[in-house]
Amino acid sequence: MELAVSSGGLSTLTLSEPHDKNIEIRRPALTQNYFEDDHLPGNNQSLRRRLHAYVHSRLTPSSLCMFGFFRRHVPIVEWMPRYRPKEYLVNDLVSGLTVGIMHISQGMAYGMLANLHPVYGLYVSFFPGLIYVLLGTSRHISVGTFAVVSLMVGAVVNEHVQHSSVHPTDSPLSPLGLNMTNSTGMEEEVEAAEKLSVATALALLTGLIQLVMGILHLGVVNSYLSDAVVTALNTGSAVHVLTSQLKHMVGVRFKDPAGNFKVAKTLIVLFGHMSETNVASLVTACACVFVCILVKDQINERFKKQLRVPIPIEIITVVVATIVFHYGRLHHIYDAAIVGPIPTGLPAPRVPDLWRMASLVDDALAISIVSFAINMSIGRVYAKKHGYTIEPSQELVAYGCGNVFSSFFLCFPSSGALGRSSLLEGSGGKTQVTTLASSVLVLVVLLALGGLFEDLPTAVLASIVVVNLRGMLAQMVEVKRLWRINRWEMSTWLATFLGVVLIDVPVGLVVGVVASFLSIVVQTQLADLAVLGRLGDTDIFRRKDVSALVRSPPARQHTSPPARSSTSSRVLREEARLGTALLAGKNGWPSREQGRMGDSGKADAVGWRPVAALGRDERVSSESARGPCCPRWASGSEPSRCGAGVSVLQVHELPATKIVRFESMLYFANSEHFRSQLEEAVRGGCRVQHLVIDCSAMSYMDSVGAEALHRAVMEQRGRGLSVSLCHCRAEVRRVLTSSGYMASIGVSSLHPSTSDAVHAWPGCLRASMESVLLG
């Protein structure tokens, strides 16, 4: 491997050792200005141009026509004509009926979890799904009741009813259509009517918020909820759900505490009523939990390859318990709580109480965001597995329309459920036709079979809820995984979880978002200033504290074509931190990457830094700063052979040259930290004459950061050092130019790669020769 540098700044790199591809590069050292003028005309787009391109793409004639509108906003118009009945119909019907059975048991159980009569859970299992079939983009989400959302609805309902001042005579008709002219049970019926009024108004407001967010294309809000926050939110909510169902399992009757600290309050009240435990309810609950776990784990899970569909143990448990309680008259003998009268037929449409909506805005907003985040996390799993995409904004429209429509039919807010969605996909479901099949089964129960479940003990429904929490509670092991991967994410997970469990779900959501922001801010404030060196005798620059294991396969000749943009391959670079939802947007990266494989546009997401399409010239310079030709990293101090065809290349500093890279964006919060670290790095070097600042990690720079960079450059030049910048992104160069600092820094001091910055220094050759003579 040879590297030659001529006095004219011409560099030649030859890899003579056996590698997969031999590379020979011969070109003059470039400045950033020359590189862009010669190779990348019009490569930079301002935010105004990106906004204009975005709006123009949304208002093209094809999207304004009626058919284009329906294709984008009513997805069933697009996928239904391509439906293949011979391949899909049988699987969809079997899967739909299987999920429908789960809808029946979970619908009643989660209806009770929402502090409402179980029949309203069945309504939620029926109406919202019909709208999602028309407007949804996921093929495997099962929309209906979900534990977390039902818990949040129940908390809102309980809080507003306890503070309600409505007199019984103001609501003469109960929600179940029972006449309350007599005084018997009037107070309970009025309370039930009040709860239903709050729940339906909450559903309407939640749907309107989601619909507006979808129309405004605010699906990107999901990016602010990282996977750690969503997982911790689900796990913490599962603790709330578990404590709320304990009273039904032991047969104790008391009103759920309202406000914050509900878990602690519920446990205190529960232990105070343990002497009132109903033996029949407790034995029934324990038996149901044991049987459900036994069948799910030991039969369904162990023999899932042999079973066409899993055994519907939940509905079997419901049927058996209802029969035993009905013919054994256990409700009358032991005074065990049962579901009670269930009306048959569909409810008549009724306008929710609009006057309640003003007091429900905060709760509706929290439910809207939480349910959307849960739905997207579920949808992405199966979309990735089956090779299709889901559109976040269209999903918001689908959920919003579903909640608005169903609120007129006595429904509370709906959501997708991981358990049902997993069952739908695992039983062979291919499309949303499964939702139609499950809705038909729920409709049959509502029209004809509802009255048969009057003697169903509530302990059974509580047991079903608790059994289905196992998957959510098992996510506590996420802490162990995050401890190994990223301690900051683990801290966010713990903060969210503790906020949800100790205080309340909405508070925990806010704590999680704030913790995510703070983790990013702290990381950028404490960013490291890495000292770079040359990797062996290559033209690759890496951190000084690492070395590389380089594999050396048999040589194969390769001639690099002239520098130009490749048409057969597309090289992409994300112009922000990837892996951080707050800065890069976890929605934007995959979809934008796929979108750029077939078109030449640079940006199709407003508000986020675009993925840059690199030509061959810029790709070469990027590789020299970002990625070695080796697959593994190792630490070491001595060059050595590590085995057949593998050697260690050391990273060493260049003579008289200090290369540094600030590992973060540069803005007001870390500008002073940058300057102090740069000062420390320069003073720690011996005989430094040339300072190269690698700006490749600076995905963003504000005016304060630009001033800090300018002051650092001027201070070092005042001490007699030559200062060069390299890998400055378009946004960084724009900020430096618009703030007036580019003129004093000098355009000729900017270079497209670290190698160009090193070789363009006039003293590079002299320093190299002095190093050879002295060393």
ZAMARGU-4260 file (C-alpha; in steps of 0.2 Angstrom, whole numbers, plus 5000, padded with zeros to 4 digits):
<rodrens>
0) 5000/5000/5000 | 5008/5016/4995 | 5003/5035/4997 | 5012/5048/4987 | 5009/5067/4990
5) 5017/5079/4977 | 5021/5097/4981 | 5007/5103/4969 | 4994/5095/4981 | 4991/5080/4970
10) 4988/5064/4980 | 4989/5046/4974 | 4983/5031/4984 | 4987/5014/4978 | 4981/4998/4988
15) 4994/4985/4983 | 4990/4972/4996 | 4978/4959/4990 | 4960/4966/4993 | 4943/4962/4986
20) 4945/4978/4974 | 4961/4987/4970 | 4958/5006/4970 | 4969/5019/4963 | 4964/5037/4965
25) 4973/5052/4957 | 4966/5069/4958 | 4971/5086/4965 | 4966/5091/4983 | 4949/5100/4981
30) 4941/5114/4991 | 4922/5113/4995 | 4918/5128/4983 | 4928/5120/4968 | 4920/5103/4971
35) 4902/5110/4971 | 4904/5122/4957 | 4912/5108/4946 | 4902/5093/4951 | 4886/5097/4961
40) 4877/5112/4953 | 4861/5116/4962 | 4864/5102/4975 | 4857/5113/4990 | 4839/5116/4993
45) 4833/5129/5005 | 4818/5126/5017 | 4807/5137/5006 | 4811/5127/4990 | 4807/5110/5000
50) 4791/5117/5006 | 4786/5123/4988 | 4791/5106/4981 | 4780/5097/4995 | 4765/5108/4992
55) 4767/5106/4973 | 4767/5087/4975 | 4751/5088/4985 | 4742/5099/4973 | 4746/5091/4956
60) 4731/5088/4945 | 4732/5070/4947 | 4729/5071/4966 | 4715/5084/4964 | 4705/5073/4953
65) 4691/5063/4961 | 4699/5046/4958 | 4716/5051/4964 | 4708/5058/4980 | 4699/5042/4983
70) 4715/5031/4980 | 4724/5041/4992 | 4711/5043/5006 | 4700/5028/5004 | 4713/5014/5002
75) 4700/5000/5000 | 4697/5008/4982 | 4715/5003/4978 | 4717/4986/4986 | 4700/4978/4984
80) 4700/4977/4965 | 4717/4967/4967 | 4709/4955/4980 | 4712/4937/4975 | 4698/4927/4983
85) 4706/4910/4978 | 4721/4914/4988 | 4715/4925/5002 | 4696/4922/5005 | 4697/4906/5015
90) 4712/4912/5026 | 4703/4929/5029 | 4687/4920/5034 | 4695/4908/5046 | 4706/4922/5054
95) 4691/4934/5055 | 4680/4921/5064 | 4695/4917/5076 | 4698/4935/5080 | 4679/4938/5081
100) 4678/4925/5096 | 4692/4935/5105 | 4682/4951/5101 | 4667/4945/5111 | 4677/4940/5126
105) 4689/4955/5126 | 4675/4967/5121 | 4665/4964/5137 | 4680/4963/5148 | 4688/4979/5141
110) 4671/4988/5142 | 4670/4984/5161 | 4688/4990/5162 | 4682/5007/5155 | 4670/5008/5170
115) 4655/5005/5158 | 4643/4991/5155 | 4651/4976/5146 | 4639/4978/5131 | 4648/4995/5126
120) 4664/4985/5123 | 4655/4974/5111 | 4649/4990/5102 | 4667/4996/5101 | 4672/4979/5094
125) 4659/4981/5080 | 4658/4999/5074 | 4675/5007/5072 | 4682/4992/5063 | 4669/4995/5049
130) 4677/5012/5046 | 4695/5006/5047 | 4691/4993/5033 | 4687/5008/5021 | 4701/5020/5027
135) 4715/5010/5035 | 4732/5006/5027 | 4737/4991/5038 | 4732/4974/5033 | 4734/4966/5050
140) 4728/4978/5064 | 4713/4973/5073 | 4703/4988/5078 | 4692/4988/5094 | 4695/4988/5112
145) 4712/4989/5120 | 4717/4988/5138 | 4728/5004/5139 | 4715/5015/5130 | 4700/5007/5140
150) 4710/5010/5156 | 4712/5029/5151 | 4694/5030/5147 | 4689/5022/5163 | 4700/5035/5173
155) 4692/5049/5164 | 4674/5043/5166 | 4677/5039/5184 | 4684/5057/5188 | 4671/5066/5179
160) 4656/5057/5186 | 4663/5059/5204 | 4663/5077/5201 | 4647/5078/5192 | 4632/5088/5199
165) 4619/5081/5188 | 4603/5076/5198 | 4594/5059/5194 | 4579/5068/5187 | 4589/5076/5174
170) 4592/5059/5165 | 4576/5049/5166 | 4582/5036/5153 | 4596/5024/5157 | 4609/5020/5143
175) 4602/5002/5142 | 4585/5009/5138 | 4577/5004/5155 | 4563/5015/5162 | 4568/5023/5178
180) 4551/5030/5184 | 4553/5020/5200 | 4566/5025/5213 | 4574/5007/5214 | 4591/5008/5207
185) 4589/5025/5200 | 4605/5032/5207 | 4615/5018/5199 | 4606/5020/5182 | 4609/5038/5182
190) 4628/5036/5186 | 4629/5023/5172 | 4621/5036/5160 | 4633/5049/5166 | 4648/5038/5162
195) 4641/5034/5145 | 4639/5052/5141 | 4657/5056/5146 | 4663/5041/5136 | 4654/5045/5120
200) 4659/5064/5121 | 4677/5058/5124 | 4676/5047/5109 | 4669/5061/5098 | 4683/5073/5103
205) 4697/5060/5102 | 4691/5056/5084 | 4690/5075/5079 | 4708/5077/5086 | 4715/5062/5076
210) 4705/5068/5060 | 4712/5085/5061 | 4730/5078/5064 | 4728/5067/5049 | 4721/5081/5037
215) 4736/5092/5042 | 4748/5077/5040 | 4754/5077/5058 | 4757/5058/5058 | 4775/5063/5061
220) 4770/5067/5079 | 4773/5048/5082 | 4791/5051/5080 | 4792/5060/5096 | 4787/5044/5105
225) 4802/5033/5104 | 4800/5014/5106 | 4806/5015/5124 | 4792/5027/5129 | 4779/5017/5120
230) 4785/5001/5128 | 4786/5008/5145 | 4769/5017/5143 | 4761/5000/5139 | 4770/4991/5153
235) 4766/5004/5166 | 4748/5004/5160 | 4747/4986/5162 | 4751/4988/5181 | 4736/5000/5182
240) 4725/4988/5173 | 4730/4974/5184 | 4727/4983/5200 | 4710/4989/5193 | 4704/4971/5190
245) 4709/4964/5207 | 4693/4970/5215 | 4683/4961/5202 | 4693/4945/5205 | 4691/4945/5223
250) 4673/4951/5223 | 4675/4967/5232 | 4664/4982/5228 | 4671/5000/5229 | 4672/5015/5218
255) 4689/5017/5209 | 4699/5031/5216 | 4701/5046/5205 | 4716/5058/5201 | 4734/5054/5202
260) 4742/5040/5212 | 4728/5028/5208 | 4738/5012/5209 | 4743/5016/5227 | 4726/5022/5232
265) 4718/5007/5224 | 4729/4994/5233 | 4726/5003/5250 | 4707/5003/5248 | 4708/4985/5242
270) 4718/4979/5257 | 4705/4988/5268 | 4691/4978/5260 | 4699/4961/5260 | 4688/4955/5274
275) 4673/4956/5261 | 4681/4944/5249 | 4668/4934/5239 | 4674/4916/5239 | 4664/4912/5223
280) 4672/4926/5213 | 4689/4922/5220 | 4688/4904/5216 | 4681/4907/5199 | 4695/4920/5195
285) 4709/4908/5200 | 4702/4894/5190 | 4699/4904/5174 | 4717/4911/5176 | 4724/4894/5178
290) 4715/4886/5163 | 4718/4901/5151 | 4737/4901/5155 | 4738/4882/5154 | 4729/4881/5137
295) 4738/4896/5130 | 4756/4891/5135 | 4755/4872/5135 | 4743/4869/5120 | 4742/4884/5109
300) 4760/4889/5110 | 4768/4872/5110 | 4757/4864/5096 | 4754/4880/5086 | 4762/4872/5070
305) 4749/4858/5071 | 4734/4868/5076 | 4726/4877/5061 | 4719/4890/5073 | 4723/4892/5092
310) 4710/4885/5104 | 4698/4899/5109 | 4700/4896/5127 | 4693/4913/5132 | 4676/4911/5124
315) 4675/4893/5130 | 4679/4900/5148 | 4665/4913/5146 | 4652/4900/5140 | 4656/4887/5153
320) 4656/4900/5167 | 4640/4907/5162 | 4632/4890/5161 | 4639/4885/5178 | 4633/4901/5186
325) 4616/4901/5178 | 4611/4883/5182 | 4620/4883/5199 | 4612/4899/5204 | 4629/4905/5212
330) 4624/4923/5209 | 4610/4921/5222 | 4619/4909/5233 | 4635/4918/5235 | 4630/4935/5229
335) 4644/4935/5216 | 4644/4950/5204 | 4638/4946/5186 | 4636/4956/5170 | 4617/4958/5172
340) 4604/4962/5158 | 4612/4964/5140 | 4601/4972/5127 | 4599/4964/5110 | 4600/4973/5094
345) 4610/4988/5089 | 4609/5005/5098 | 4600/5019/5090 | 4611/5033/5084 | 4612/5047/5097
350) 4622/5063/5097 | 4635/5064/5111 | 4634/5078/5124 | 4644/5091/5115 | 4644/5102/5131
355) 4656/5090/5139 | 4669/5092/5126 | 4677/5107/5133 | 4682/5099/5149 | 4689/5083/5140
360) 4702/5091/5128 | 4717/5086/5138 | 4711/5069/5141 | 4706/5067/5123 | 4723/5073/5116
365) 4732/5061/5127 | 4721/5046/5122 | 4723/5052/5103 | 4742/5052/5104 | 4744/5036/5115
370) 4732/5025/5104 | 4740/5032/5088 | 4757/5027/5095 | 4751/5010/5099 | 4743/5007/5083
375) 4758/5013/5073 | 4770/5002/5083 | 4759/4987/5080 | 4756/4991/5061 | 4775/4993/5058
380) 4779/4976/5064 | 4767/4967/5052 | 4770/4979/5038 | 4789/4976/5039 | 4786/4957/5040
385) 4775/4956/5025 | 4783/4969/5014 | 4770/4983/5013 | 4770/5001/5020 | 4757/5010/5031
390) 4754/5029/5030 | 4754/5037/5047 | 4743/5052/5042 | 4730/5041/5033 | 4730/5030/5048
395) 4726/5045/5059 | 4711/5049/5047 | 4705/5031/5048 | 4706/5031/5067 | 4698/5048/5068
400) 4683/5044/5057 | 4681/5028/5066 | 4680/5036/5083 | 4668/5050/5077 | 4657/5038/5068
405) 4656/5026/5083 | 4653/5039/5096 | 4635/5041/5089 | 4632/5023/5093 | 4637/5023/5111
410) 4655/5019/5109 | 4671/5024/5119 | 4688/5027/5110 | 4695/5012/5101 | 4712/5006/5096
415) 4721/4992/5089 | 4726/4978/5100 | 4743/4968/5099 | 4735/4952/5105 | 4721/4952/5092
420) 4733/4958/5078 | 4745/4944/5082 | 4731/4931/5082 | 4725/4939/5065 | 4742/4937/5057
425) 4746/4921/5065 | 4730/4912/5059 | 4733/4917/5041 | 4724/4933/5039 | 4729/4942/5023
430) 4718/4958/5022 | 4706/4968/5031 | 4692/4956/5025 | 4696/4948/5042 | 4689/4963/5051
435) 4673/4961/5041 | 4671/4943/5046 | 4674/4946/5064 | 4662/4960/5064 | 4648/4949/5057
440) 4651/4937/5072 | 4650/4951/5084 | 4634/4957/5076 | 4627/4940/5078 | 4630/4941/5096
445) 4623/4958/5098 | 4607/4954/5088 | 4603/4937/5095 | 4615/4930/5108 | 4618/4944/5120
450) 4605/4940/5132 | 4613/4923/5135 | 4628/4931/5144 | 4617/4939/5158 | 4624/4927/5171
455) 4642/4929/5166 | 4652/4933/5182 | 4663/4948/5181 | 4677/4939/5189 | 4679/4929/5173
460) 4680/4945/5162 | 4693/4952/5175 | 4703/4936/5173 | 4703/4937/5154 | 4710/4955/5156
465) 4723/4949/5168 | 4729/4934/5157 | 4730/4946/5142 | 4742/4957/5152 | 4756/4945/5152
470) 4764/4950/5136 | 4763/4969/5141 | 4771/4965/5159 | 4784/4954/5151 | 4791/4970/5142
475) 4799/4974/5159 | 4814/4964/5152 | 4816/4978/5140 | 4826/4986/5154 | 4840/4973/5153
480) 4841/4974/5134 | 4842/4993/5134 | 4855/4992/5148 | 4867/4983/5136 | 4862/4994/5121
485) 4859/5012/5127 | 4859/5018/5145 | 4850/5034/5139 | 4836/5024/5132 | 4835/5014/5148
490) 4834/5030/5158 | 4820/5036/5147 | 4811/5019/5149 | 4812/5019/5168 | 4807/5037/5169
495) 4791/5034/5159 | 4787/5018/5168 | 4789/5026/5185 | 4779/5041/5180 | 4765/5030/5173
500) 4764/5018/5188 | 4767/5030/5202 | 4757/5045/5196 | 4746/5042/5181 | 4746/5037/5162
505) 4745/5055/5155 | 4758/5061/5167 | 4769/5046/5162 | 4767/5050/5144 | 4773/5068/5147
510) 4787/5062/5158 | 4793/5050/5144 | 4793/5064/5131 | 4802/5076/5142 | 4815/5063/5147
515) 4818/5059/5128 | 4821/5077/5125 | 4832/5079/5140 | 4843/5064/5135 | 4846/5071/5118
520) 4850/5088/5125 | 4862/5081/5138 | 4871/5070/5125 | 4873/5085/5114 | 4879/5096/5128
525) 4892/5083/5133 | 4897/5078/5116 | 4915/5071/5114 | 4928/5080/5103 | 4937/5065/5094
530) 4955/5066/5089 | 4957/5058/5072 | 4972/5050/5064 | 4976/5040/5048 | 4972/5022/5048
535) 4988/5013/5044 | 4995/5020/5027 | 4978/5022/5020 | 4969/5038/5016 | 4955/5034/5029
540) 4954/5044/5045 | 4947/5037/5061 | 4947/5040/5079 | 4964/5039/5087 | 4958/5026/5101
545) 4953/5012/5089 | 4961/5001/5076 | 4954/4991/5062 | 4954/4972/5058 | 4956/4972/5039
550) 4952/4956/5029 | 4962/4953/5014 | 4953/4941/5001 | 4961/4936/4985 | 4964/4951/4973
555) 4952/4955/4959 | 4955/4969/4947 | 4943/4983/4946 | 4944/4999/4937 | 4935/5014/4944
560) 4925/5024/4930 | 4926/5043/4929 | 4918/5053/4943 | 4900/5055/4939 | 4883/5051/4948
565) 4879/5033/4947 | 4863/5028/4938 | 4864/5009/4943 | 4866/5012/4962 | 4860/5026/4973
570) 4871/5031/4989 | 4861/5039/5003 | 4866/5049/5018 | 4854/5054/5031 | 4857/5072/5036
575) 4853/5070/5054 | 4855/5058/5069 | 4848/5042/5064 | 4841/5031/5078 | 4835/5046/5088
580) 4816/5049/5084 | 4817/5067/5091 | 4830/5072/5078 | 4829/5061/5063 | 4811/5055/5064
585) 4809/5036/5064 | 4795/5037/5052 | 4804/5047/5039 | 4820/5037/5036 | 4814/5021/5029
590) 4800/5028/5018 | 4811/5042/5011 | 4825/5030/5008 | 4813/5019/4997 | 4806/5034/4989
595) 4824/5040/4983 | 4828/5023/4974 | 4817/5028/4960 | 4817/5047/4958 | 4829/5061/4958
600) 4821/5072/4971 | 4830/5076/4987 | 4816/5080/4999 | 4798/5074/5001 | 4797/5076/5020
605) 4794/5094/5026 | 4802/5099/5043 | 4815/5085/5042 | 4833/5086/5035 | 4832/5076/5019
610) 4842/5061/5014 | 4855/5067/5002 | 4858/5057/4986 | 4877/5057/4984 | 4886/5056/4967
615) 4902/5046/4966 | 4913/5061/4970 | 4905/5065/4986 | 4903/5047/4990 | 4922/5044/4989
620) 4925/5059/5001 | 4911/5053/5013 | 4919/5035/5014 | 4936/5043/5018 | 4928/5051/5033
625) 4915/5038/5038 | 4918/5020/5034 | 4933/5009/5032 | 4934/4994/5020 | 4934/4982/5035
630) 4919/4974/5043 | 4925/4974/5061 | 4933/4985/5074 | 4945/4981/5088 | 4956/4990/5100
635) 4975/4987/5100 | 4992/4995/5101 | 5003/4985/5090 | 5001/4981/5072 | 5000/4962/5070
640) 4993/4948/5060 | 4977/4941/5067 | 4975/4926/5056 | 4975/4921/5038 | 4971/4936/5028
645) 4968/4947/5043 | 4979/4961/5049 | 4978/4976/5061 | 4980/4993/5055 | 4984/5006/5068
650) 4977/5024/5069 | 4991/5037/5070 | 4991/5056/5070 | 4999/5065/5056 | 5015/5075/5059
655) 5011/5094/5064 | 4993/5091/5060 | 4978/5089/5072 | 4962/5082/5066 | 4947/5084/5077
660) 4928/5080/5075 | 4914/5086/5087 | 4902/5071/5089 | 4886/5081/5089 | 4877/5096/5081
665) 4883/5113/5086 | 4871/5124/5094 | 4868/5136/5109 | 4868/5123/5122 | 4885/5115/5118
670) 4894/5129/5110 | 4905/5133/5125 | 4909/5115/5128 | 4915/5114/5110 | 4927/5128/5111
675) 4934/5122/5128 | 4936/5104/5121 | 4944/5111/5105 | 4956/5122/5115 | 4961/5107/5126
680) 4964/5096/5111 | 4975/5108/5102 | 4985/5112/5118 | 4988/5093/5121 | 4996/5091/5104
685) 5015/5093/5101 | 5021/5106/5087 | 5003/5108/5080 | 5004/5119/5064 | 4988/5113/5055
690) 4971/5111/5063 | 4958/5101/5053 | 4940/5102/5060 | 4929/5088/5054 | 4911/5094/5053
695) 4903/5078/5047 | 4894/5075/5064 | 4886/5093/5064 | 4869/5089/5057 | 4863/5106/5063
700) 4870/5122/5068 | 4862/5138/5074 | 4868/5156/5075 | 4876/5153/5092 | 4885/5138/5085
705) 4891/5147/5070 | 4898/5161/5081 | 4907/5148/5092 | 4915/5139/5077 | 4920/5156/5069
710) 4928/5162/5086 | 4937/5145/5087 | 4944/5146/5070 | 4950/5164/5072 | 4957/5161/5089
715) 4968/5147/5082 | 4973/5157/5067 | 4978/5171/5079 | 4990/5158/5087 | 4998/5155/5070
720) 4989/5139/5066 | 4982/5135/5049 | 4964/5130/5051 | 4954/5120/5038 | 4936/5113/5039
725) 4930/5098/5030 | 4914/5088/5028 | 4903/5103/5031 | 4885/5099/5026 | 4875/5111/5016
730) 4865/5117/5031 | 4881/5121/5040 | 4888/5130/5025 | 4872/5140/5023 | 4871/5145/5041
735) 4890/5151/5040 | 4886/5161/5025 | 4870/5169/5030 | 4878/5174/5047 | 4892/5182/5038
740) 4906/5171/5045 | 4910/5162/5029 | 4920/5177/5022 | 4932/5178/5037 | 4934/5159/5038
745) 4937/5158/5020 | 4929/5148/5007 | 4946/5141/5002 | 4947/5133/5019 | 4932/5122/5017
750) 4936/5105/5009 | 4925/5090/5004 | 4935/5077/5013 | 4948/5075/5027 | 4961/5070/5014
755) 4958/5085/5004 | 4960/5096/5020 | 4976/5088/5025 | 4984/5088/5008 | 4979/5106/5003
760) 4990/5113/5017 | 5006/5119/5010 | 5016/5112/5024 | 5010/5094/5022 | 5024/5088/5012
765) 5037/5097/5023 | 5030/5090/5039 | 5030/5073/5031 | 5048/5074/5026 | 5053/5081/5043
770) 5044/5067/5052 | 5053/5054/5041 | 5070/5062/5044 | 5067/5063/5062 | 5059/5047/5065
</rodrens>
